[in-house]
Every structure is written in structure tokens, then in C-alpha cells.
Amino acid sequence: MSTATAEPQPRFGYGTNGFANHRLGDALTVLADLGYQGVALTLDHDHLDPFAPDLAHRVTAVRRRLESLGLAVVVETGARYLLDPWHKHFPTLLDDNAELRLEFLRRAVAIGADLGAEAVSFWAGVRPPGVDPTRAWHRLVAGCAAVVDAADAAGVTLGFEPEPGMLVEDIAGWRRLREALGDPARLGISLDIGHCRCLEALPVPQCVHEVAAHLVNVQIDDMRRGVHEHLEFGEGEIDFPPVLRALAEVGYRGLVAVEMPRHSHAAPDVARRSLNFLQNAAELAGKSRTAWNRDEASTGRERR
């Protein structure tokens, strides 16, 4: 009788920032109908505005909708113009007036708790002109410490995302930040697979293994080396079956959510193509893993 433990199957989700032209309820319905198992919900003015006067009512309605559709959820905080209509992603935790960003992140944590989110994801931001790297770093650490405190109080898992061009843009920077914060138990990593191809020195599957112990959220998209542009699968340079195999090998059980923030104009079609691609890649990953196990077992018998 076999004693092998079945590896987890990937749970694919899709980011609502790729459905910006849809009502949130409609976007959730489309994704569920396509066969997605979860959603990466970017809090934004048109998708569960965290500053809406009737926020509690809206959160309750969204949670019921998610539950009725059988969709898991992670909360994303990358809305472009939610906090400032003139400046993208402004303010960040690195700016002079970072309090609004901090309030947003605290609200995101509270919403995540109310939705039963698997994680709340956030990032550092770009260092502002005139703010030296040391001051920016201290501001980031202080801001993240406040967010961690809020997460601890709410019982919410945080995923910090290294983002190309930001103060923390790679896995090494995330490690440095986590160490500066005292290695908090609730601060994991949100890993964007495309970002790994864009700027990490290691092969993408190895990046997965490097952060396996702290991996709480995965975003997935195609990308080219040195170019931070989210591409549809097959348009970049990533070989996806080994990536999905690596996620299975490390026992990752969270959502693997498609990140297509510039494809809202064709959202249903892009979402359909993306899921078909990922399901085929997962099948290939499973077959290659089965073949590897069979070869290993055969080699072991020959050695005996």
C-alpha cells in the first residue's frame, strides 16, 4: 500500500484590479462561473471603497456574496488613485504625510478580518524625492510595525510584497525588513511570480523554495527579464509547470491569483484564457512530478 502524501492542488484566483470596468458583484460572478476558486480583492473606489460611509454594510454584503459563490479571498491594497486623485499610489508609508496610507492599511486589515481573508497584502512604495534612503527605511519599518500591530489585534495574516522599483523590491529586501521588525509571526510574503523573473537572480521555481516557510500569498503573471510589465501567459519568458510544481513541493495551499491590472478592457476573455492556461500548466506539472517520482522509485529498486 502506498504511503505517499498527495500534494496540494493549486487554487487559482483572479485579481479584481483586472476587472476595473465591472461592478464588483458582476466580477465575482464571472470569475466563479469561469471556475476560479478565489479572488484577490483590491480595495478601491469602485470595488469595496474602504472609506465609504456605509462600509460595514458593504463588507457584509461582499462576504455573503463570496460565500454564496464559494470564493476564497485575499485583500490587496494596490489601488492607484484611491488616496490621491492626482498622484498614483500616493501617499505611501515613506512620505511625509504617511498617516492616510497607514489608516488605509489599518482599514484593510479590519476588512480582511471581516471577510475572512486568507491574507492582506501590501508593499513599501517608491522612495520620494528628497527623502534619503535611511529616513525612508526608518519610516517603512515604523509604518509596518503599526500594520503588524493591527494585524495581531485582528488575527489577520499579512503578506508583504516586494515590488520592482519600490524601496523593497526583492526577496532580500523583504528578509531585511522582516528582520528589522523582529520576525513577526503574522508577516509573511506575497510573491509575484512575474516579479521573480523580472529581477531576482535565482530561477523562478527556486524563488518559491527560498520563501516557502513564509509564503502566504501568490500572484501569477508572465513577465520578461528586466521589464516590469504584467503579461498574459505565453507572452513572457516564464516556464510555468516548474513554478506550479515548486508550489506543490513546498506545500503551499493559498490562492494563486492572476495579476492582470491593465487588462480590464477584455477582462472576461483574459480571465478565461488565463484559467485554461494555468489548468493545463498544472496538469503538466503533475505529470512531470509523477514521472520524477516513478524514476526515483525505479532508481531506488535498482540500487537495492
C-alpha positions in Angstrom: 0.0 0.0 0.0 1.3 3.4 -1.0 2.2 5.8 1.9 2.7 8.8 -0.5 1.0 12.0 0.6 -1.0 13.8 -2.1 0.5 17.2 -3.0 -1.9 20.1 -2.8 -3.6 21.1 -6.0 -3.3 24.8 -6.9 -6.3 27.0 -6.1 -6.5 29.7 -8.8 -7.9 33.1 -8.2 -8.1 36.4 -10.2 -7.4 40.0 -9.2 -10.3 42.4 -9.3 -7.9 45.1 -10.4 -8.2 43.3 -13.8 -12.0 43.9 -13.7 -12.0 47.6 -13.1 -14.8 48.2 -15.6 -17.1 45.7 -13.9 -19.3 46.1 -10.8 -17.7 44.0 -8.0 -20.7 41.7 -7.8 -20.6 41.1 -11.5 -16.9 40.5 -11.5 -17.2 37.9 -8.7 -20.0 36.1 -10.6 -18.0 36.0 -13.8 -14.9 34.5 -12.0 -17.0 31.9 -10.2 -18.7 30.9 -13.4 -15.4 30.5 -15.2 -14.2 28.1 -12.4 -11.9 30.2 -10.3 -11.8 29.3 -6.6 -10.9 32.7 -5.2 -10.4 36.4 -5.8 -7.6 38.9 -5.0 -9.8 41.9 -4.0 -8.2 45.2 -4.5 -9.9 47.8 -2.2 -10.7 50.7 -4.5 -13.3 53.4 -5.0 -15.4 51.1 -7.3 -14.6 47.8 -5.5 -15.4 48.0 -1.8 -14.2 51.5 -1.0 -12.6 51.3 2.4 -13.6 54.9 3.1 -17.3 54.5 2.2 -19.8 55.8 4.8 -21.7 52.5 4.8 -18.6 50.4 4.8 -19.8 47.8 7.4 -22.9 47.1 5.3 -20.9 46.8 2.1 -18.4 44.4 3.7 -21.2 42.2 5.0 -22.7 42.1 1.5 -19.4 41.2 -0.1 -18.7 38.5 2.4 -22.1 36.9 1.7 -21.6 37.1 -2.0 -18.2 35.4 -1.7 -19.6 32.7 0.4 -22.6 32.1 -1.9 -20.2 31.8 -4.8 -17.7 29.6 -3.0 -14.8 32.0 -3.5 -11.9 32.4 -1.1 -10.4 35.9 -0.8 -7.2 37.8 -0.2 -7.2 41.5 0.2 -4.9 43.7 -2.0 -4.1 47.3 -1.3 -2.6 48.5 -4.6 -5.3 50.9 -5.7 -3.7 53.6 -7.8 -5.7 56.7 -7.1 -7.8 55.9 -4.0 -5.9 58.1 -1.6 -4.9 61.0 -4.0 -6.7 61.7 -7.3 -3.6 63.3 -8.8 -0.7 61.0 -7.8 -0.5 57.3 -8.3 -0.1 55.3 -5.1 0.4 58.5 -3.0 0.9 58.7 -0.1 3.0 55.7 0.8 4.5 54.8 4.2 7.6 56.6 3.1 6.1 60.0 2.6 5.9 63.0 5.0 2.2 62.6 5.3 2.0 58.8 5.6 -0.9 58.8 8.1 -3.5 58.4 5.3 -1.7 55.3 3.9 -1.5 53.9 7.4 -5.2 54.5 8.0 -5.9 52.7 4.7 -3.8 49.7 5.7 -5.5 49.5 9.1 -8.9 49.6 7.4 -7.7 46.9 5.0 -6.7 44.7 7.9 -10.1 45.2 9.6 -11.9 44.4 6.3 -9.7 41.4 5.8 -10.8 40.1 9.2 -14.5 40.7 8.5 -14.2 39.0 5.1 -12.3 36.0 6.5 -9.4 36.8 4.1 -6.5 34.4 3.9 -4.1 37.3 3.8 -3.9 41.1 3.4 -1.2 42.2 1.0 0.7 45.5 0.9 4.0 46.9 -0.2 6.6 49.6 0.6 6.2 52.3 -2.1 8.7 54.3 -4.1 11.2 56.4 -2.2 10.0 60.0 -2.6 12.4 62.7 -4.0 14.2 64.5 -1.2 13.8 61.6 1.3 17.2 59.9 1.8 17.3 56.1 1.9 17.9 55.9 5.6 15.0 58.1 6.5 12.8 56.2 4.1 13.8 52.9 5.6 13.0 54.1 9.1 9.6 55.3 8.0 8.9 52.0 6.4 9.9 50.0 9.5 7.8 52.2 11.7 4.8 52.1 9.4 5.0 48.3 9.0 5.3 47.8 12.8 2.0 49.7 13.2 0.3 47.5 10.5 1.7 44.4 12.2 0.2 45.5 15.5 -3.2 46.0 13.8 -2.9 42.5 12.2 -2.0 41.0 15.6 -5.0 42.5 17.2 -7.4 41.4 14.4 -5.9 37.9 13.9 -5.0 38.6 10.3 -2.1 37.3 8.2 -0.1 39.9 6.3 1.7 39.3 3.0 4.4 42.0 2.2 5.0 42.2 -1.5 8.4 43.0 -2.9 7.7 45.3 -5.9 10.2 46.3 -8.7 11.2 49.9 -8.3 10.0 50.3 -4.7 12.1 50.6 -1.6 11.7 46.9 -1.0 11.8 45.3 -4.5 13.2 41.8 -4.0 13.3 38.8 -1.6 16.5 40.0 0.0 14.8 43.3 0.9 11.8 41.5 2.3 14.1 39.5 4.5 15.9 42.6 5.7 12.5 44.2 6.6 11.2 41.2 8.4 14.4 41.0 10.5 14.2 44.7 11.3 10.6 44.1 12.6 11.7 41.3 14.8 10.5 38.4 12.6 6.8 38.9 13.4 4.8 35.7 13.1 2.0 37.3 11.1 4.2 39.0 8.5 4.7 36.6 5.5 5.5 37.3 1.9 3.3 38.0 -1.1 5.2 36.6 -4.0 4.5 37.8 -7.5 5.8 35.1 -9.9 6.4 37.7 -12.7 8.5 39.9 -10.4 10.8 36.9 -9.8 11.5 36.6 -13.5 11.9 40.4 -13.8 14.6 41.0 -11.2 15.5 38.0 -9.0 18.9 36.3 -9.6 17.5 32.8 -8.9 15.3 30.8 -11.3 11.6 31.4 -10.5 11.0 27.9 -9.0 13.9 28.4 -6.7 12.5 31.7 -5.5 9.4 29.7 -4.4 11.6 27.4 -2.4 13.6 30.2 -0.9 10.5 31.8 0.8 8.4 28.6 1.3 8.3 28.9 5.1 6.7 32.4 4.9 4.7 32.2 1.7 1.1 33.4 2.4 0.0 34.8 -1.0 0.9 34.2 -4.6 0.3 36.5 -7.6 0.9 35.0 -11.0 1.5 36.5 -14.4 4.1 36.3 -17.2 7.0 38.7 -17.5 10.3 39.3 -19.2 13.7 39.8 -17.6 14.3 43.4 -16.5 10.8 44.7 -17.7 8.1 45.3 -15.1 5.1 44.6 -17.3 2.4 42.1 -16.4 1.8 40.0 -19.5 -0.7 37.3 -20.4 0.6 33.8 -20.1 2.8 32.8 -23.0 3.8 36.4 -23.9 6.7 36.5 -21.5 9.6 34.2 -20.6 8.4 32.1 -17.7 8.0 28.3 -17.9 5.0 27.8 -15.6 4.8 24.0 -15.0 8.0 24.0 -12.9 6.7 27.0 -11.0 3.4 25.2 -10.1 5.4 22.1 -9.3 7.5 24.1 -6.9 4.4 25.5 -5.2 3.2 21.9 -4.7 6.6 20.7 -3.5 6.7 23.3 -0.7 3.1 22.5 0.3 1.7 25.9 -0.5 -2.1 25.9 -0.1 -3.1 29.5 -0.5 -4.5 31.2 -3.6 -2.5 31.6 -6.8 -4.2 34.7 -8.2 -3.8 36.0 -11.7 -2.5 39.6 -11.7 -3.5 41.5 -14.9 -4.1 45.1 -13.8 -4.0 46.5 -17.3 -6.4 44.1 -19.0 -9.8 45.3 -17.7 -10.9 46.2 -21.2 -11.1 42.4 -22.0 -11.4 41.0 -18.5 -13.8 38.0 -19.1 -11.8 36.8 -22.1 -8.4 37.3 -20.4 -9.7 35.5 -17.3 -10.9 32.6 -19.3 -7.7 32.3 -21.2 -5.6 32.6 -18.0 -7.5 29.8 -16.2 -7.3 27.5 -19.2 -3.5 28.1 -19.4 -3.0 27.6 -15.7 -5.0 24.4 -15.6 -3.0 23.0 -18.5 0.2 24.0 -16.8 -0.9 22.4 -13.6 -1.7 19.2 -15.4 1.8 19.2 -17.0 3.4 19.9 -13.6 1.5 16.9 -12.1 2.6 14.6 -14.9 6.2 15.7 -14.6 6.2 15.2 -10.9 4.7 11.8 -11.2 7.3 10.8 -13.8 10.0 12.1 -11.5 8.7 10.0 -8.5 8.5 7.0 -10.8 12.1 7.4 -12.0 13.3 7.9 -8.4 11.5 4.7 -7.2 12.9 2.8 -10.2 16.4 4.0 -9.4 16.0 3.0 -5.8 15.0 -0.5 -6.7 18.0 -0.8 -9.0 20.3 0.3 -6.2 18.8 -2.3 -3.8 
